[in-house]
Amino acid sequence: MRRQPGVLIVEDEPAIAELIAVNLRHNGFHPTWAMDSASAQRELDAVLPDVILLDWMLPGESGLTLARRWRANPRTKAIPIIMLTARGDEADRVAGLDAGADDYIAKPFSTKELLARIRAVLRRRAPEQVGAVVVVGELSLDSATYRVSFKSQMLKLGPTEFKLLQHLMTHAERVHSRPQLLDKVWGDHVFIEERTVDVHVKRLREALGAEAGQMIETVRGAGYRLTSQCAALPAVH
C-alpha cells in the first residue's frame, strides 16, 4: 500500500484545524494536529512530516519564530512549510517567505487551493531526475543523490532552492524571466506570486555562499541567469 504523506497542522483554532484535517484525510493525506509551538515541536521530535501547515499567530512562540528555527535545524531544514495566516499584506508575505516558508496562504482560503499548494510543494521536494550529475564551472549538482557541491565542498539547500538551482544549471547562460521560472520550477501552481521567485533566488544565493552565489546573475528587466563565471571577490588583508 502506498504511504500517505504526513501533514503537520500547527493551528490554534480547533474548528479550522479539523476542517483542514478532514479534507486532507479525504484526499489521501495523514494529518496530525498541534495547537501551539510546544506541541508542534513534540510532534516533530517524534515523527517528521512531509509538509508543515503553520499558522502565524500561535500561543507562545509565533509561526515565524518556529519557521526560522526549523529552517536552521539540519533535521527539519528540508521539510516544506506553508504558512496559513490572516496576515495577508505584502510585507507579511515577504516576512513569512524570508523566515523560511515555501509558500504563504492568507485566510480565508479554499480547501481546493490548499490541496493544490500542498501537492505543489511535495512535487518540488522530489525533483524530477534529469541526469546523474550537472556541472557548471566548479558547481556540481547530483539529482540522484540530492547533493550540491562547490569546489568539492558540500552545500545544504532546501527543496525549492534545489529545484531552482537544478533548472538554472541545466539551462546555464540562458536568461529566465520570473514567469518562466514559476512555470518550470513551480509547475502549474498558478497561485505563486512572482515576488516568491526573488525570495527563493535570494535564499539560494545565501545557501551557495559568497563566491558561488555570484554565479546567479540578476539581469535587469529580464530575470535571472546562471553563469559559469564567478566574479572575483575582494582580497582580504
Residue pairs with C-beta under 8 A, 6 or more apart in sequence:
4 28
4 29
4 30
5 28
5 29
5 30
5 49
5 50
5 51
5 122
6 29
6 30
6 31
6 32
6 47
6 48
6 49
6 50
6 51
7 24
7 29
7 30
7 31
7 32
7 49
7 50
7 51
7 52
7 53
7 118
8 31
8 32
8 34
8 40
8 43
8 44
8 49
8 51
8 52
8 53
9 17
9 20
9 21
9 24
9 31
9 32
9 33
9 34
9 53
10 34
10 35
10 37
10 40
10 52
10 53
10 54
10 55
10 58
10 63
10 66
11 17
11 20
11 33
11 34
11 35
11 53
11 55
11 84
12 35
12 36
12 55
12 57
12 58
12 59
13 55
14 35
16 107
17 33
17 35
18 33
19 111
20 31
20 53
20 111
20 114
21 31
21 33
23 111
23 114
23 115
24 30
24 31
24 115
24 118
25 31
27 115
29 118
32 43
32 47
32 49
34 40
34 42
34 43
35 59
36 58
36 59
36 60
37 58
37 59
37 60
37 61
37 62
37 65
37 66
38 60
40 54
40 66
41 66
43 49
44 70
44 76
48 75
48 76
48 79
49 79
50 79
50 80
50 122
50 125
51 79
51 80
51 81
51 82
51 118
51 121
51 122
52 70
52 79
52 80
52 81
52 82
53 82
53 84
53 114
53 118
54 63
54 66
54 67
54 81
54 82
54 83
54 84
54 101
55 63
55 83
55 84
55 85
56 62
56 63
56 64
56 83
56 84
56 85
56 86
56 87
56 92
56 96
57 63
57 85
57 86
57 87
58 66
63 83
63 85
63 96
64 95
64 96
64 99
67 81
67 83
67 96
67 99
67 100
67 101
68 99
68 100
70 76
70 77
70 79
70 81
70 100
71 77
71 81
71 99
71 100
71 158
74 156
77 156
77 158
78 125
78 158
78 159
80 102
80 103
80 121
80 122
80 124
80 125
80 159
80 160
81 100
81 101
81 102
81 103
82 101
82 102
82 103
82 104
82 105
82 114
82 117
82 118
82 121
83 96
83 101
83 103
83 104
83 105
84 105
84 107
84 109
84 114
85 92
85 96
85 104
85 105
85 106
85 107
86 106
86 107
87 96
87 106
88 106
88 107
90 195
93 104
93 106
93 193
93 195
94 195
94 199
96 104
97 104
97 195
97 196
97 199
97 200
98 199
100 158
102 121
102 124
102 158
102 159
102 160
103 117
103 120
103 121
103 191
103 192
103 196
105 113
105 114
105 117
105 191
113 191
116 189
116 191
117 189
117 191
120 186
120 187
120 189
120 192
121 159
121 160
123 187
124 159
124 160
124 163
124 185
124 186
125 159
126 159
127 143
127 159
127 162
127 163
127 166
128 143
129 143
129 144
130 143
130 166
130 170
131 143
131 170
132 142
132 143
132 144
133 140
133 141
133 142
133 143
133 144
134 140
134 141
134 143
134 166
134 169
134 170
135 141
136 169
136 172
136 215
136 226
136 228
137 215
137 228
137 229
137 230
138 150
138 151
138 212
138 230
139 148
139 149
139 150
139 169
139 208
139 212
139 215
140 148
140 149
140 150
141 147
141 148
141 162
141 165
141 166
141 169
142 148
143 166
146 162
147 154
148 154
148 155
148 157
148 162
148 165
149 155
150 208
150 209
150 211
150 212
155 207
155 208
155 209
155 212
156 207
157 165
157 204
157 207
158 203
158 207
160 185
160 200
161 200
161 203
161 204
161 207
163 185
164 181
164 185
164 200
164 201
164 204
165 204
165 208
165 226
167 176
167 181
167 184
167 185
168 176
168 216
168 224
168 225
168 226
169 226
171 226
172 226
172 227
172 228
173 225
173 226
173 227
173 228
174 225
175 219
175 222
175 223
175 224
175 225
176 184
176 223
176 224
176 225
177 222
177 223
178 194
178 197
178 198
178 223
179 194
180 223
181 197
181 223
181 224
182 189
182 192
182 194
182 196
182 197
186 192
186 196
197 224
201 216
201 218
201 224
204 213
204 216
205 213
205 214
205 216
206 213
208 215
208 216
210 233
211 230
211 233
212 230
214 230
214 231
214 233
215 226
215 227
215 228
215 229
215 230
216 224
216 225
216 226
217 224
217 225
217 226
217 227
218 224
219 225
